[in-house]
Amino acid sequence: MLCGRRLDYELERKRIRRVNLRIRPDGSVYVSAPLLTPTLAVESLLRARQDWILEKLRLADARREEEENAVFLWGEKLSLRLREGGRHLVEREGDTLILTLKNPADGEEKRRALDAWQKRLCAEHVTALCRQYYPDFERRGVPCPTLSFRRMRSRWGSCRPQKGALSFNTRLTELPPDCADYVVVHELAHFLQPNHSTAFYAEVARVLPDWKPRRDAIRAWERSHPL
């Protein structure tokens, strides 16, 4: 407990010289410590740094609350407004996304409606990009792939060459607009090169010469908006 707040933390012991403390963007607390460090010593450090920890947790809570009332669309942060209606509807008005729900107080209904909207938007956009870039790979003998869309935990897309299938993370709609092009070309290139070798990136560059700044934009986004 820190000032009346229960503190759960993840402790990893490894070959390092001193105890390190980190507050992740999602508010979880991570501690790494030398192999023989007693748990009491770790908890003593947490108490000594409780003011810093509690301030970081307060900021994480505020950020989480803000994001619950906001939606990212093609790199833009939009305010989310809920209203009651007979059917699910998503409309944009300026910097506000209006979500019509049968029961706006139902958090699960809100989540399902937003996920369905995001999936439709992603499927439309990414399917159009696949049609745009696929001819370059068709000339190299790549068969037309099947596409699927779902929310992923740790990647933006995946390729299964043996099944001729590509899957894309529906959260692609949150990224700046040019980033989805890189993900599409990246996954198509895996039909020709299954790894991330120099030859693989040569395939990517052949179709998308400016792939590096697009990839860098994705990495910058991930640092502030973890999957």
PyMOL commands that place a pseudoatom at each C-alpha (Angstrom):
pseudoatom trace, name=CA, resn=MET, resi=1, chain=A, elem=C, hetatm=0, pos=[0.000, 0.000, 0.000]
pseudoatom trace, name=CA, resn=LEU, resi=2, chain=A, elem=C, hetatm=0, pos=[1.214, 3.501, -0.839]
pseudoatom trace, name=CA, resn=CYS, resi=3, chain=A, elem=C, hetatm=0, pos=[-0.743, 6.255, 0.913]
pseudoatom trace, name=CA, resn=GLY, resi=4, chain=A, elem=C, hetatm=0, pos=[-3.803, 3.995, 1.030]
pseudoatom trace, name=CA, resn=ARG, resi=5, chain=A, elem=C, hetatm=0, pos=[-3.489, 2.848, -2.589]
pseudoatom trace, name=CA, resn=ARG, resi=6, chain=A, elem=C, hetatm=0, pos=[-2.858, -0.820, -3.279]
pseudoatom trace, name=CA, resn=LEU, resi=7, chain=A, elem=C, hetatm=0, pos=[0.212, -1.141, -5.502]
pseudoatom trace, name=CA, resn=ASP, resi=8, chain=A, elem=C, hetatm=0, pos=[0.626, -4.214, -7.681]
pseudoatom trace, name=CA, resn=TYR, resi=9, chain=A, elem=C, hetatm=0, pos=[3.939, -4.486, -9.479]
pseudoatom trace, name=CA, resn=GLU, resi=10, chain=A, elem=C, hetatm=0, pos=[5.818, -6.862, -11.735]
pseudoatom trace, name=CA, resn=LEU, resi=11, chain=A, elem=C, hetatm=0, pos=[9.233, -7.913, -10.412]
pseudoatom trace, name=CA, resn=GLU, resi=12, chain=A, elem=C, hetatm=0, pos=[11.906, -9.422, -12.644]
pseudoatom trace, name=CA, resn=ARG, resi=13, chain=A, elem=C, hetatm=0, pos=[15.258, -10.502, -11.244]
pseudoatom trace, name=CA, resn=LYS, resi=14, chain=A, elem=C, hetatm=0, pos=[18.119, -10.579, -13.732]
pseudoatom trace, name=CA, resn=ARG, resi=15, chain=A, elem=C, hetatm=0, pos=[21.856, -9.989, -14.111]
pseudoatom trace, name=CA, resn=ILE, resi=16, chain=A, elem=C, hetatm=0, pos=[21.991, -6.239, -13.468]
pseudoatom trace, name=CA, resn=ARG, resi=17, chain=A, elem=C, hetatm=0, pos=[23.760, -4.117, -10.851]
pseudoatom trace, name=CA, resn=ARG, resi=18, chain=A, elem=C, hetatm=0, pos=[20.923, -2.100, -9.352]
pseudoatom trace, name=CA, resn=VAL, resi=19, chain=A, elem=C, hetatm=0, pos=[17.186, -1.972, -8.921]
pseudoatom trace, name=CA, resn=ASN, resi=20, chain=A, elem=C, hetatm=0, pos=[15.311, -0.168, -11.721]
pseudoatom trace, name=CA, resn=LEU, resi=21, chain=A, elem=C, hetatm=0, pos=[11.762, 1.136, -11.511]
pseudoatom trace, name=CA, resn=ARG, resi=22, chain=A, elem=C, hetatm=0, pos=[9.511, 1.988, -14.461]
pseudoatom trace, name=CA, resn=ILE, resi=23, chain=A, elem=C, hetatm=0, pos=[5.881, 3.056, -14.805]
pseudoatom trace, name=CA, resn=ARG, resi=24, chain=A, elem=C, hetatm=0, pos=[4.532, 1.844, -18.137]
pseudoatom trace, name=CA, resn=PRO, resi=25, chain=A, elem=C, hetatm=0, pos=[2.169, 3.997, -20.231]
pseudoatom trace, name=CA, resn=ASP, resi=26, chain=A, elem=C, hetatm=0, pos=[-0.777, 1.829, -19.137]
pseudoatom trace, name=CA, resn=GLY, resi=27, chain=A, elem=C, hetatm=0, pos=[-0.014, 2.557, -15.470]
pseudoatom trace, name=CA, resn=SER, resi=28, chain=A, elem=C, hetatm=0, pos=[1.480, -0.831, -14.602]
pseudoatom trace, name=CA, resn=VAL, resi=29, chain=A, elem=C, hetatm=0, pos=[4.583, -0.820, -12.397]
pseudoatom trace, name=CA, resn=TYR, resi=30, chain=A, elem=C, hetatm=0, pos=[7.668, -2.783, -13.471]
pseudoatom trace, name=CA, resn=VAL, resi=31, chain=A, elem=C, hetatm=0, pos=[10.723, -3.410, -11.293]
pseudoatom trace, name=CA, resn=SER, resi=32, chain=A, elem=C, hetatm=0, pos=[13.916, -5.143, -12.394]
pseudoatom trace, name=CA, resn=ALA, resi=33, chain=A, elem=C, hetatm=0, pos=[16.415, -6.104, -9.716]
pseudoatom trace, name=CA, resn=PRO, resi=34, chain=A, elem=C, hetatm=0, pos=[19.712, -7.982, -9.316]
pseudoatom trace, name=CA, resn=LEU, resi=35, chain=A, elem=C, hetatm=0, pos=[19.274, -11.731, -8.916]
pseudoatom trace, name=CA, resn=LEU, resi=36, chain=A, elem=C, hetatm=0, pos=[19.784, -11.895, -5.125]
pseudoatom trace, name=CA, resn=THR, resi=37, chain=A, elem=C, hetatm=0, pos=[17.837, -8.749, -4.170]
pseudoatom trace, name=CA, resn=PRO, resi=38, chain=A, elem=C, hetatm=0, pos=[15.384, -9.485, -1.327]
pseudoatom trace, name=CA, resn=THR, resi=39, chain=A, elem=C, hetatm=0, pos=[11.753, -8.562, -1.896]
pseudoatom trace, name=CA, resn=LEU, resi=40, chain=A, elem=C, hetatm=0, pos=[11.881, -6.402, 1.242]
pseudoatom trace, name=CA, resn=ALA, resi=41, chain=A, elem=C, hetatm=0, pos=[14.614, -4.276, -0.369]
pseudoatom trace, name=CA, resn=VAL, resi=42, chain=A, elem=C, hetatm=0, pos=[12.468, -3.799, -3.462]
pseudoatom trace, name=CA, resn=GLU, resi=43, chain=A, elem=C, hetatm=0, pos=[9.458, -2.731, -1.406]
pseudoatom trace, name=CA, resn=SER, resi=44, chain=A, elem=C, hetatm=0, pos=[11.643, -0.377, 0.618]
pseudoatom trace, name=CA, resn=LEU, resi=45, chain=A, elem=C, hetatm=0, pos=[12.623, 1.330, -2.651]
pseudoatom trace, name=CA, resn=LEU, resi=46, chain=A, elem=C, hetatm=0, pos=[8.957, 1.600, -3.664]
pseudoatom trace, name=CA, resn=ARG, resi=47, chain=A, elem=C, hetatm=0, pos=[8.100, 3.294, -0.368]
pseudoatom trace, name=CA, resn=ALA, resi=48, chain=A, elem=C, hetatm=0, pos=[11.060, 5.659, -0.713]
pseudoatom trace, name=CA, resn=ARG, resi=49, chain=A, elem=C, hetatm=0, pos=[9.852, 6.737, -4.156]
pseudoatom trace, name=CA, resn=GLN, resi=50, chain=A, elem=C, hetatm=0, pos=[6.154, 6.710, -3.367]
pseudoatom trace, name=CA, resn=ASP, resi=51, chain=A, elem=C, hetatm=0, pos=[5.590, 10.395, -4.205]
pseudoatom trace, name=CA, resn=TRP, resi=52, chain=A, elem=C, hetatm=0, pos=[7.072, 9.915, -7.686]
pseudoatom trace, name=CA, resn=ILE, resi=53, chain=A, elem=C, hetatm=0, pos=[5.153, 6.666, -8.222]
pseudoatom trace, name=CA, resn=LEU, resi=54, chain=A, elem=C, hetatm=0, pos=[1.818, 8.113, -7.123]
pseudoatom trace, name=CA, resn=GLU, resi=55, chain=A, elem=C, hetatm=0, pos=[2.235, 11.141, -9.384]
pseudoatom trace, name=CA, resn=LYS, resi=56, chain=A, elem=C, hetatm=0, pos=[3.027, 8.895, -12.364]
pseudoatom trace, name=CA, resn=LEU, resi=57, chain=A, elem=C, hetatm=0, pos=[0.001, 6.726, -11.569]
pseudoatom trace, name=CA, resn=ARG, resi=58, chain=A, elem=C, hetatm=0, pos=[-2.203, 9.828, -11.300]
pseudoatom trace, name=CA, resn=LEU, resi=59, chain=A, elem=C, hetatm=0, pos=[-1.051, 10.962, -14.738]
pseudoatom trace, name=CA, resn=ALA, resi=60, chain=A, elem=C, hetatm=0, pos=[-1.650, 7.464, -16.151]
pseudoatom trace, name=CA, resn=ASP, resi=61, chain=A, elem=C, hetatm=0, pos=[-5.168, 7.402, -14.679]
pseudoatom trace, name=CA, resn=ALA, resi=62, chain=A, elem=C, hetatm=0, pos=[-5.911, 10.829, -16.167]
pseudoatom trace, name=CA, resn=ARG, resi=63, chain=A, elem=C, hetatm=0, pos=[-4.557, 9.751, -19.547]
pseudoatom trace, name=CA, resn=ARG, resi=64, chain=A, elem=C, hetatm=0, pos=[-6.631, 6.562, -19.477]
pseudoatom trace, name=CA, resn=GLU, resi=65, chain=A, elem=C, hetatm=0, pos=[-9.786, 8.500, -18.583]
pseudoatom trace, name=CA, resn=GLU, resi=66, chain=A, elem=C, hetatm=0, pos=[-9.108, 10.999, -21.363]
pseudoatom trace, name=CA, resn=GLU, resi=67, chain=A, elem=C, hetatm=0, pos=[-8.582, 8.231, -23.918]
pseudoatom trace, name=CA, resn=GLU, resi=68, chain=A, elem=C, hetatm=0, pos=[-11.834, 6.543, -22.873]
pseudoatom trace, name=CA, resn=ASN, resi=69, chain=A, elem=C, hetatm=0, pos=[-13.561, 9.712, -24.045]
pseudoatom trace, name=CA, resn=ALA, resi=70, chain=A, elem=C, hetatm=0, pos=[-11.538, 10.111, -27.220]
pseudoatom trace, name=CA, resn=VAL, resi=71, chain=A, elem=C, hetatm=0, pos=[-10.990, 8.248, -30.485]
pseudoatom trace, name=CA, resn=PHE, resi=72, chain=A, elem=C, hetatm=0, pos=[-8.005, 8.351, -32.825]
pseudoatom trace, name=CA, resn=LEU, resi=73, chain=A, elem=C, hetatm=0, pos=[-8.816, 8.492, -36.515]
pseudoatom trace, name=CA, resn=TRP, resi=74, chain=A, elem=C, hetatm=0, pos=[-5.989, 8.576, -39.082]
pseudoatom trace, name=CA, resn=GLY, resi=75, chain=A, elem=C, hetatm=0, pos=[-3.671, 10.181, -36.556]
pseudoatom trace, name=CA, resn=GLU, resi=76, chain=A, elem=C, hetatm=0, pos=[-6.192, 12.760, -35.334]
pseudoatom trace, name=CA, resn=LYS, resi=77, chain=A, elem=C, hetatm=0, pos=[-7.535, 12.770, -31.799]
pseudoatom trace, name=CA, resn=LEU, resi=78, chain=A, elem=C, hetatm=0, pos=[-11.302, 13.250, -31.777]
pseudoatom trace, name=CA, resn=SER, resi=79, chain=A, elem=C, hetatm=0, pos=[-13.558, 13.811, -28.788]
pseudoatom trace, name=CA, resn=LEU, resi=80, chain=A, elem=C, hetatm=0, pos=[-16.127, 11.056, -28.339]
pseudoatom trace, name=CA, resn=ARG, resi=81, chain=A, elem=C, hetatm=0, pos=[-19.727, 12.012, -27.637]
pseudoatom trace, name=CA, resn=LEU, resi=82, chain=A, elem=C, hetatm=0, pos=[-22.441, 9.464, -26.900]
pseudoatom trace, name=CA, resn=ARG, resi=83, chain=A, elem=C, hetatm=0, pos=[-26.119, 9.882, -27.568]
pseudoatom trace, name=CA, resn=GLU, resi=84, chain=A, elem=C, hetatm=0, pos=[-29.172, 7.660, -27.395]
pseudoatom trace, name=CA, resn=GLY, resi=85, chain=A, elem=C, hetatm=0, pos=[-30.845, 6.328, -30.526]
pseudoatom trace, name=CA, resn=GLY, resi=86, chain=A, elem=C, hetatm=0, pos=[-32.606, 3.353, -32.029]
pseudoatom trace, name=CA, resn=ARG, resi=87, chain=A, elem=C, hetatm=0, pos=[-29.576, 1.942, -33.874]
pseudoatom trace, name=CA, resn=HIS, resi=88, chain=A, elem=C, hetatm=0, pos=[-25.810, 2.172, -33.819]
pseudoatom trace, name=CA, resn=LEU, resi=89, chain=A, elem=C, hetatm=0, pos=[-24.512, 5.088, -35.840]
pseudoatom trace, name=CA, resn=VAL, resi=90, chain=A, elem=C, hetatm=0, pos=[-21.105, 6.782, -36.048]
pseudoatom trace, name=CA, resn=GLU, resi=91, chain=A, elem=C, hetatm=0, pos=[-20.838, 10.324, -37.384]
pseudoatom trace, name=CA, resn=ARG, resi=92, chain=A, elem=C, hetatm=0, pos=[-18.064, 12.882, -37.411]
pseudoatom trace, name=CA, resn=GLU, resi=93, chain=A, elem=C, hetatm=0, pos=[-18.722, 16.550, -36.752]
pseudoatom trace, name=CA, resn=GLY, resi=94, chain=A, elem=C, hetatm=0, pos=[-15.509, 18.563, -36.842]
pseudoatom trace, name=CA, resn=ASP, resi=95, chain=A, elem=C, hetatm=0, pos=[-13.249, 17.280, -34.059]
pseudoatom trace, name=CA, resn=THR, resi=96, chain=A, elem=C, hetatm=0, pos=[-16.007, 15.197, -32.483]
pseudoatom trace, name=CA, resn=LEU, resi=97, chain=A, elem=C, hetatm=0, pos=[-17.079, 11.633, -33.188]
pseudoatom trace, name=CA, resn=ILE, resi=98, chain=A, elem=C, hetatm=0, pos=[-20.718, 11.088, -32.292]
pseudoatom trace, name=CA, resn=LEU, resi=99, chain=A, elem=C, hetatm=0, pos=[-21.663, 7.536, -31.383]
pseudoatom trace, name=CA, resn=THR, resi=100, chain=A, elem=C, hetatm=0, pos=[-25.363, 6.717, -31.257]
pseudoatom trace, name=CA, resn=LEU, resi=101, chain=A, elem=C, hetatm=0, pos=[-26.243, 3.788, -28.994]
pseudoatom trace, name=CA, resn=LYS, resi=102, chain=A, elem=C, hetatm=0, pos=[-29.422, 2.212, -27.668]
pseudoatom trace, name=CA, resn=ASN, resi=103, chain=A, elem=C, hetatm=0, pos=[-27.981, 2.515, -24.157]
pseudoatom trace, name=CA, resn=PRO, resi=104, chain=A, elem=C, hetatm=0, pos=[-25.104, 5.038, -23.925]
pseudoatom trace, name=CA, resn=ALA, resi=105, chain=A, elem=C, hetatm=0, pos=[-24.447, 3.993, -20.314]
pseudoatom trace, name=CA, resn=ASP, resi=106, chain=A, elem=C, hetatm=0, pos=[-23.589, 0.436, -21.412]
pseudoatom trace, name=CA, resn=GLY, resi=107, chain=A, elem=C, hetatm=0, pos=[-19.799, 0.306, -21.724]
pseudoatom trace, name=CA, resn=GLU, resi=108, chain=A, elem=C, hetatm=0, pos=[-19.857, -3.059, -23.497]
pseudoatom trace, name=CA, resn=GLU, resi=109, chain=A, elem=C, hetatm=0, pos=[-22.298, -1.783, -26.131]
pseudoatom trace, name=CA, resn=LYS, resi=110, chain=A, elem=C, hetatm=0, pos=[-20.038, 1.225, -26.677]
pseudoatom trace, name=CA, resn=ARG, resi=111, chain=A, elem=C, hetatm=0, pos=[-16.987, -1.016, -27.130]
pseudoatom trace, name=CA, resn=ARG, resi=112, chain=A, elem=C, hetatm=0, pos=[-18.752, -3.349, -29.567]
pseudoatom trace, name=CA, resn=ALA, resi=113, chain=A, elem=C, hetatm=0, pos=[-20.094, -0.458, -31.635]
pseudoatom trace, name=CA, resn=LEU, resi=114, chain=A, elem=C, hetatm=0, pos=[-16.698, 1.243, -31.870]
pseudoatom trace, name=CA, resn=ASP, resi=115, chain=A, elem=C, hetatm=0, pos=[-14.954, -2.041, -32.724]
pseudoatom trace, name=CA, resn=ALA, resi=116, chain=A, elem=C, hetatm=0, pos=[-17.473, -2.790, -35.496]
pseudoatom trace, name=CA, resn=TRP, resi=117, chain=A, elem=C, hetatm=0, pos=[-17.121, 0.720, -36.936]
pseudoatom trace, name=CA, resn=GLN, resi=118, chain=A, elem=C, hetatm=0, pos=[-13.328, 0.527, -36.813]
pseudoatom trace, name=CA, resn=LYS, resi=119, chain=A, elem=C, hetatm=0, pos=[-13.338, -2.887, -38.495]
pseudoatom trace, name=CA, resn=ARG, resi=120, chain=A, elem=C, hetatm=0, pos=[-15.560, -1.659, -41.357]
pseudoatom trace, name=CA, resn=LEU, resi=121, chain=A, elem=C, hetatm=0, pos=[-13.406, 1.419, -41.873]
pseudoatom trace, name=CA, resn=CYS, resi=122, chain=A, elem=C, hetatm=0, pos=[-10.196, -0.613, -41.807]
pseudoatom trace, name=CA, resn=ALA, resi=123, chain=A, elem=C, hetatm=0, pos=[-11.547, -3.215, -44.234]
pseudoatom trace, name=CA, resn=GLU, resi=124, chain=A, elem=C, hetatm=0, pos=[-12.611, -0.557, -46.736]
pseudoatom trace, name=CA, resn=HIS, resi=125, chain=A, elem=C, hetatm=0, pos=[-9.320, 1.341, -46.588]
pseudoatom trace, name=CA, resn=VAL, resi=126, chain=A, elem=C, hetatm=0, pos=[-6.931, -1.605, -46.510]
pseudoatom trace, name=CA, resn=THR, resi=127, chain=A, elem=C, hetatm=0, pos=[-8.798, -3.524, -49.224]
pseudoatom trace, name=CA, resn=ALA, resi=128, chain=A, elem=C, hetatm=0, pos=[-8.420, -0.488, -51.492]
pseudoatom trace, name=CA, resn=LEU, resi=129, chain=A, elem=C, hetatm=0, pos=[-4.688, -0.325, -50.700]
pseudoatom trace, name=CA, resn=CYS, resi=130, chain=A, elem=C, hetatm=0, pos=[-4.252, -4.040, -51.428]
pseudoatom trace, name=CA, resn=ARG, resi=131, chain=A, elem=C, hetatm=0, pos=[-5.885, -3.540, -54.821]
pseudoatom trace, name=CA, resn=GLN, resi=132, chain=A, elem=C, hetatm=0, pos=[-3.529, -0.637, -55.448]
pseudoatom trace, name=CA, resn=TYR, resi=133, chain=A, elem=C, hetatm=0, pos=[-0.292, -2.430, -54.530]
pseudoatom trace, name=CA, resn=TYR, resi=134, chain=A, elem=C, hetatm=0, pos=[-1.058, -6.057, -55.385]
pseudoatom trace, name=CA, resn=PRO, resi=135, chain=A, elem=C, hetatm=0, pos=[-0.359, -5.769, -59.170]
pseudoatom trace, name=CA, resn=ASP, resi=136, chain=A, elem=C, hetatm=0, pos=[3.341, -5.164, -58.383]
pseudoatom trace, name=CA, resn=PHE, resi=137, chain=A, elem=C, hetatm=0, pos=[3.413, -8.494, -56.547]
pseudoatom trace, name=CA, resn=GLU, resi=138, chain=A, elem=C, hetatm=0, pos=[1.172, -10.311, -59.006]
pseudoatom trace, name=CA, resn=ARG, resi=139, chain=A, elem=C, hetatm=0, pos=[3.870, -9.727, -61.648]
pseudoatom trace, name=CA, resn=ARG, resi=140, chain=A, elem=C, hetatm=0, pos=[6.287, -11.537, -59.323]
pseudoatom trace, name=CA, resn=GLY, resi=141, chain=A, elem=C, hetatm=0, pos=[4.018, -14.573, -59.149]
pseudoatom trace, name=CA, resn=VAL, resi=142, chain=A, elem=C, hetatm=0, pos=[2.236, -13.854, -55.865]
pseudoatom trace, name=CA, resn=PRO, resi=143, chain=A, elem=C, hetatm=0, pos=[-1.320, -15.293, -55.912]
pseudoatom trace, name=CA, resn=CYS, resi=144, chain=A, elem=C, hetatm=0, pos=[-4.142, -12.957, -54.907]
pseudoatom trace, name=CA, resn=PRO, resi=145, chain=A, elem=C, hetatm=0, pos=[-4.366, -13.234, -51.108]
pseudoatom trace, name=CA, resn=THR, resi=146, chain=A, elem=C, hetatm=0, pos=[-7.452, -13.520, -48.934]
pseudoatom trace, name=CA, resn=LEU, resi=147, chain=A, elem=C, hetatm=0, pos=[-7.875, -10.699, -46.422]
pseudoatom trace, name=CA, resn=SER, resi=148, chain=A, elem=C, hetatm=0, pos=[-9.138, -10.702, -42.857]
pseudoatom trace, name=CA, resn=PHE, resi=149, chain=A, elem=C, hetatm=0, pos=[-9.411, -7.975, -40.232]
pseudoatom trace, name=CA, resn=ARG, resi=150, chain=A, elem=C, hetatm=0, pos=[-9.317, -8.252, -36.461]
pseudoatom trace, name=CA, resn=ARG, resi=151, chain=A, elem=C, hetatm=0, pos=[-7.998, -6.478, -33.410]
pseudoatom trace, name=CA, resn=MET, resi=152, chain=A, elem=C, hetatm=0, pos=[-4.439, -7.613, -32.680]
pseudoatom trace, name=CA, resn=ARG, resi=153, chain=A, elem=C, hetatm=0, pos=[-2.404, -7.264, -29.514]
pseudoatom trace, name=CA, resn=SER, resi=154, chain=A, elem=C, hetatm=0, pos=[1.142, -6.918, -30.797]
pseudoatom trace, name=CA, resn=ARG, resi=155, chain=A, elem=C, hetatm=0, pos=[1.303, -6.366, -34.559]
pseudoatom trace, name=CA, resn=TRP, resi=156, chain=A, elem=C, hetatm=0, pos=[-0.252, -4.339, -37.342]
pseudoatom trace, name=CA, resn=GLY, resi=157, chain=A, elem=C, hetatm=0, pos=[-0.519, -7.168, -39.828]
pseudoatom trace, name=CA, resn=SER, resi=158, chain=A, elem=C, hetatm=0, pos=[0.488, -10.756, -40.509]
pseudoatom trace, name=CA, resn=CYS, resi=159, chain=A, elem=C, hetatm=0, pos=[1.158, -12.896, -43.570]
pseudoatom trace, name=CA, resn=ARG, resi=160, chain=A, elem=C, hetatm=0, pos=[0.636, -16.660, -43.929]
pseudoatom trace, name=CA, resn=PRO, resi=161, chain=A, elem=C, hetatm=0, pos=[2.265, -17.478, -47.284]
pseudoatom trace, name=CA, resn=GLN, resi=162, chain=A, elem=C, hetatm=0, pos=[1.305, -21.171, -47.180]
pseudoatom trace, name=CA, resn=LYS, resi=163, chain=A, elem=C, hetatm=0, pos=[-2.388, -20.234, -46.912]
pseudoatom trace, name=CA, resn=GLY, resi=164, chain=A, elem=C, hetatm=0, pos=[-2.196, -17.195, -49.186]
pseudoatom trace, name=CA, resn=ALA, resi=165, chain=A, elem=C, hetatm=0, pos=[-3.691, -15.065, -46.422]
pseudoatom trace, name=CA, resn=LEU, resi=166, chain=A, elem=C, hetatm=0, pos=[-3.127, -11.625, -44.970]
pseudoatom trace, name=CA, resn=SER, resi=167, chain=A, elem=C, hetatm=0, pos=[-4.571, -10.358, -41.682]
pseudoatom trace, name=CA, resn=PHE, resi=168, chain=A, elem=C, hetatm=0, pos=[-4.646, -6.731, -40.591]
pseudoatom trace, name=CA, resn=ASN, resi=169, chain=A, elem=C, hetatm=0, pos=[-5.109, -5.046, -37.241]
pseudoatom trace, name=CA, resn=THR, resi=170, chain=A, elem=C, hetatm=0, pos=[-8.302, -2.990, -37.242]
pseudoatom trace, name=CA, resn=ARG, resi=171, chain=A, elem=C, hetatm=0, pos=[-6.441, -0.345, -35.211]
pseudoatom trace, name=CA, resn=LEU, resi=172, chain=A, elem=C, hetatm=0, pos=[-4.688, 0.685, -38.413]
pseudoatom trace, name=CA, resn=THR, resi=173, chain=A, elem=C, hetatm=0, pos=[-7.408, 3.343, -38.629]
pseudoatom trace, name=CA, resn=GLU, resi=174, chain=A, elem=C, hetatm=0, pos=[-5.782, 5.085, -35.646]
pseudoatom trace, name=CA, resn=LEU, resi=175, chain=A, elem=C, hetatm=0, pos=[-2.425, 5.586, -37.387]
pseudoatom trace, name=CA, resn=PRO, resi=176, chain=A, elem=C, hetatm=0, pos=[-1.509, 8.594, -39.539]
pseudoatom trace, name=CA, resn=PRO, resi=177, chain=A, elem=C, hetatm=0, pos=[-2.834, 8.017, -43.087]
pseudoatom trace, name=CA, resn=ASP, resi=178, chain=A, elem=C, hetatm=0, pos=[0.401, 7.035, -44.869]
pseudoatom trace, name=CA, resn=CYS, resi=179, chain=A, elem=C, hetatm=0, pos=[1.259, 4.319, -42.357]
pseudoatom trace, name=CA, resn=ALA, resi=180, chain=A, elem=C, hetatm=0, pos=[-1.296, 1.797, -43.626]
pseudoatom trace, name=CA, resn=ASP, resi=181, chain=A, elem=C, hetatm=0, pos=[0.429, 1.800, -47.036]
pseudoatom trace, name=CA, resn=TYR, resi=182, chain=A, elem=C, hetatm=0, pos=[3.638, 0.600, -45.400]
pseudoatom trace, name=CA, resn=VAL, resi=183, chain=A, elem=C, hetatm=0, pos=[1.858, -2.173, -43.474]
pseudoatom trace, name=CA, resn=VAL, resi=184, chain=A, elem=C, hetatm=0, pos=[0.122, -3.424, -46.630]
pseudoatom trace, name=CA, resn=VAL, resi=185, chain=A, elem=C, hetatm=0, pos=[3.309, -3.466, -48.714]
pseudoatom trace, name=CA, resn=HIS, resi=186, chain=A, elem=C, hetatm=0, pos=[5.260, -4.977, -45.804]
pseudoatom trace, name=CA, resn=GLU, resi=187, chain=A, elem=C, hetatm=0, pos=[2.852, -7.909, -45.539]
pseudoatom trace, name=CA, resn=LEU, resi=188, chain=A, elem=C, hetatm=0, pos=[2.633, -8.442, -49.310]
pseudoatom trace, name=CA, resn=ALA, resi=189, chain=A, elem=C, hetatm=0, pos=[6.435, -8.538, -49.466]
pseudoatom trace, name=CA, resn=HIS, resi=190, chain=A, elem=C, hetatm=0, pos=[6.439, -11.479, -47.057]
pseudoatom trace, name=CA, resn=PHE, resi=191, chain=A, elem=C, hetatm=0, pos=[5.039, -13.643, -49.862]
pseudoatom trace, name=CA, resn=LEU, resi=192, chain=A, elem=C, hetatm=0, pos=[8.406, -13.154, -51.571]
pseudoatom trace, name=CA, resn=GLN, resi=193, chain=A, elem=C, hetatm=0, pos=[10.673, -12.975, -48.515]
pseudoatom trace, name=CA, resn=PRO, resi=194, chain=A, elem=C, hetatm=0, pos=[9.422, -14.638, -45.305]
pseudoatom trace, name=CA, resn=ASN, resi=195, chain=A, elem=C, hetatm=0, pos=[11.981, -12.892, -43.064]
pseudoatom trace, name=CA, resn=HIS, resi=196, chain=A, elem=C, hetatm=0, pos=[13.166, -9.323, -42.473]
pseudoatom trace, name=CA, resn=SER, resi=197, chain=A, elem=C, hetatm=0, pos=[16.398, -9.617, -44.402]
pseudoatom trace, name=CA, resn=THR, resi=198, chain=A, elem=C, hetatm=0, pos=[18.031, -7.063, -46.682]
pseudoatom trace, name=CA, resn=ALA, resi=199, chain=A, elem=C, hetatm=0, pos=[16.304, -8.815, -49.572]
pseudoatom trace, name=CA, resn=PHE, resi=200, chain=A, elem=C, hetatm=0, pos=[12.946, -8.340, -47.868]
pseudoatom trace, name=CA, resn=TYR, resi=201, chain=A, elem=C, hetatm=0, pos=[13.393, -4.590, -47.466]
pseudoatom trace, name=CA, resn=ALA, resi=202, chain=A, elem=C, hetatm=0, pos=[14.593, -4.397, -51.059]
pseudoatom trace, name=CA, resn=GLU, resi=203, chain=A, elem=C, hetatm=0, pos=[11.198, -5.812, -52.082]
pseudoatom trace, name=CA, resn=VAL, resi=204, chain=A, elem=C, hetatm=0, pos=[9.441, -3.224, -49.931]
pseudoatom trace, name=CA, resn=ALA, resi=205, chain=A, elem=C, hetatm=0, pos=[11.565, -0.394, -51.371]
pseudoatom trace, name=CA, resn=ARG, resi=206, chain=A, elem=C, hetatm=0, pos=[10.882, -1.538, -54.920]
pseudoatom trace, name=CA, resn=VAL, resi=207, chain=A, elem=C, hetatm=0, pos=[7.160, -0.843, -54.427]
pseudoatom trace, name=CA, resn=LEU, resi=208, chain=A, elem=C, hetatm=0, pos=[7.314, 1.866, -51.748]
pseudoatom trace, name=CA, resn=PRO, resi=209, chain=A, elem=C, hetatm=0, pos=[10.573, 3.853, -52.028]
pseudoatom trace, name=CA, resn=ASP, resi=210, chain=A, elem=C, hetatm=0, pos=[9.710, 6.095, -49.056]
pseudoatom trace, name=CA, resn=TRP, resi=211, chain=A, elem=C, hetatm=0, pos=[8.981, 3.199, -46.699]
pseudoatom trace, name=CA, resn=LYS, resi=212, chain=A, elem=C, hetatm=0, pos=[11.439, 4.279, -43.972]
pseudoatom trace, name=CA, resn=PRO, resi=213, chain=A, elem=C, hetatm=0, pos=[9.695, 7.482, -42.832]
pseudoatom trace, name=CA, resn=ARG, resi=214, chain=A, elem=C, hetatm=0, pos=[6.395, 5.605, -42.857]
pseudoatom trace, name=CA, resn=ARG, resi=215, chain=A, elem=C, hetatm=0, pos=[7.837, 2.867, -40.649]
pseudoatom trace, name=CA, resn=ASP, resi=216, chain=A, elem=C, hetatm=0, pos=[9.404, 5.503, -38.374]
pseudoatom trace, name=CA, resn=ALA, resi=217, chain=A, elem=C, hetatm=0, pos=[6.005, 7.186, -38.028]
pseudoatom trace, name=CA, resn=ILE, resi=218, chain=A, elem=C, hetatm=0, pos=[4.508, 3.871, -36.894]
pseudoatom trace, name=CA, resn=ARG, resi=219, chain=A, elem=C, hetatm=0, pos=[7.266, 3.355, -34.329]
pseudoatom trace, name=CA, resn=ALA, resi=220, chain=A, elem=C, hetatm=0, pos=[6.805, 6.893, -33.009]
pseudoatom trace, name=CA, resn=TRP, resi=221, chain=A, elem=C, hetatm=0, pos=[3.074, 6.232, -32.701]
pseudoatom trace, name=CA, resn=GLU, resi=222, chain=A, elem=C, hetatm=0, pos=[3.671, 2.978, -30.822]
pseudoatom trace, name=CA, resn=ARG, resi=223, chain=A, elem=C, hetatm=0, pos=[5.827, 4.736, -28.235]
pseudoatom trace, name=CA, resn=SER, resi=224, chain=A, elem=C, hetatm=0, pos=[2.971, 7.003, -27.205]
pseudoatom trace, name=CA, resn=HIS, resi=225, chain=A, elem=C, hetatm=0, pos=[0.035, 4.717, -28.040]
pseudoatom trace, name=CA, resn=PRO, resi=226, chain=A, elem=C, hetatm=0, pos=[0.985, 1.143, -27.061]
pseudoatom trace, name=CA, resn=LEU, resi=227, chain=A, elem=C, hetatm=0, pos=[-0.992, -1.671, -28.673]
for i in range(1, 227): cmd.bond("trace and resi %d" % i, "trace and resi %d" % (i + 1))
show_as sticks, trace
zoom trace
